[in-house]
């Protein structure tokens, strides 16, 4: 069995790239504690930090033949651990968002209620006289002002206001409540 004195040993690079377990063991013992500390500073959970670091070591072992230089291993490990920790935190954030729906985000029930209310309002508008329908659609659905509606329909702005009030009073007499 090969015995290495550390990652600075002249035989380390070749041994590691050839898949010698002694080289992996040497690397693991040398960097695991500092990488686990580094990861824990990011995720604030020692067990999770150790798991993430171990995953990075596994990835390194699987990609060992692609590393060009031994000095790149240290950089690779720190970068890999940092990225893995940040990805873990992002997943945690998404999971928390998924499990705790945002108060501002309407639930499916609210969307259904809004859709049904809109359907009832459209049905109600259909029961109005054509002149009232036109004023209500222009004001509430297209967002036009009384003055714009009056100009478009060639009526007085006061007439627009009265027609809107008549429609609102008719709506209040129905079962629809807003």
Beta strands, then each sheet from edge to edge (+ up, - down):
end
